Amino acid sequence: MISYEKVKQSFRSFTILSIVINAIVTVIYLLGIAGILLLMANLNNPKFTAAYTDNQLATLKLSITPFAVFMSVLSLAIAISIIVFSALNLSKLKKNAELSYVPHFLGIGVSVLSILFSFTDQISILTLVIQATLIAMYYYTYSRAKLLNQQLEEEED
């Protein structure tokens, strides 16, 4: 027999962990976007560009492509969405209401995209390990939500 109280506690703990991780990620993305905007504003400033070689300037210009800016903003929006949907799930958990799977799917999706994009650049084992860990966390939390929703359906029948 499954202890649904332990499942609830596990879901709550991992949801809070997800909120904390995504809050940290949100701050990092905000700093990254601010850095991109600062870089874009200073690339035409001779005082700024004098400190870099031509190769370094070319690399900096390549790093702020419209696609890179778009991905940063999209990742920020997804991190904020995960926080909001996770907080709503905590509220639903207290009310014994049906839990949403949206934050888990968003988290898994952004982690898979991050892994795929890491193959287009330099592959980092650390990035792969972190993203794989996040996928495992989101999947585990999803499985707890699914179990709690099934239990709720059984109680209603």
N, C-alpha and C positions, 0 to 999 in steps of 0.2 A: 504494500500500500504506500502510495506517495504522500509525503507530508506537504500539503499545500502551503502551510505556513512557512516552511523552509524554502519552498519554491518562491513564494512571495518575497521573502527576505533576500534571497539570492537575486531575484529580478530587481528589487529596489537598490541593492548595493551596486550591481553592475550598471544600472541606469544612472545612478549618481556618479559613478566612475566615468561613464560616457559623457555626462554633462561637464564634469571637471576637465576631461581631456579636450573636449570641443571648445570650452571656454579659453583654455590655454592656446589652442590652435587658432581661435578667433583673434586673440591678441597678436599672435605671430603674423597672421594674414594681414591684419590692420597695419602693423609695422612694415610688412613687406610692400603693401600697396603705397604707404607713405614714402617708402624708399624709392619705389618706381616713379612716383610723381616727382619727387625731388630730383632724381636722376634725369628725368625727361626735361625738367625745367632748367637744369644746369648743363646739359650737353652742348648748348650753344654759347655758353659762357667761357670766354678764353682763359680766364683765371682758373676755372675748374679743369678744363681740358689740358692745360699746360702741365698738370701733374701726371699725366698719363702718356704712354707711348701710343703710336698709331694702332698697334695690335690690341692694346688694352681698350682703347676707345671703340674699336670695331666690335670687340667682344661685348662691351657694355651696350652698344647699340643693338646688337643681336639679342641681348637678354631682355629687351623691353619691346618686343614685337607686340602688335595688337592681340595676337593669340595668347601670349604670356599674360598680358594685362587681363584679358577676358577670363582665362583660367584662374587667375588669382581672385577676381571678383566672384566668379562662380563658386570656387571653393569656399570663400568667405560666406556666401549665401547658404551653401549647403551646411556648413558648420553651425551657422545660426539656426537653420531649420532643424537640425538634429537636436540642438539644445531646447528649442521650443517644443517639438514633438515629444521629447523625452520628459520634459517637465509636465506636459499634459498627461503623459502616461503615468507619472507618479501620482498625479491628482486622481486619475481614473482608478489606479490601484487602491487608493484609500476608500473610494466609493464602490469598490467591487464592480466596476463597469468594464466593458470590453476594451482591451488594450489595442493600440495601433501598432502595426508592423512598419510603418513608414520610417521611423528613425533608424531602424535596423537595416532596411533595404538601402536607405541613403548612405549609411555608414559603410556597408559592404561595397556599394557601387563606387563611392569615392576612393575607397582603398584599392579596389581592383583597377580603377583608372590610374591611380598613382603608380601602381606596379607597372602597368602598361606603358605609361609615360617614362618611367625610369629606364625602360629598354631603349627608348629613343635617344637617351643621353648616356651618361656614364652609369653603369649598373653598380649600385651600392648594396652590399650584403646587409648593412644596417637598415637601409630603407626597406628592403624586402622583409626582413625580420619584423620590423615595427609594423608594417602594413599587414603582414600575415597574423600578427598578434591582435591587431585591431579587428581583422576579419573574424578571428576566432571569438573575440569578445562580443562583437555584434551578433554573430550567429548563436552564441550561447544565450544571450539576452533574448534574441528572437525565439529560441526554443522554449525559454521560460515563459515568454508572453503567450506563445501558442498553447502551451500546457495549461496556463491559467485561463485562457479563453475557452479551451475545451472543457475545463472543469466548470466554468460559468454556464456553458451550454447544457452540460449534464444536470446542473442544479435547476435550470429552467424547465427541463423536460419532466 
